[in-house]
């Protein structure tokens, strides 16, 4: 992955133990997705989607019967 004006240029493949390492445009590092671009960029779209998926799952289990205090805890 590259960060500079030549981020779209192709690079040589890196080979370790006769296995090439794939070039990617958005690797995950410490739970954050980095994006290849001219400047340093992070993407939180995947984290945001996982958060809302979890919240919707909790609300689906609790339903409309629980009070607001229970939902917020």
Secondary structure, 3 states (H helix, E strand, C coil): CCECCCCCCCCCCEEECCEEECCCCCCEECCEEEECECCCEEECHHHHHHHHHHHHHHHHHHCCCCCHHHHHC
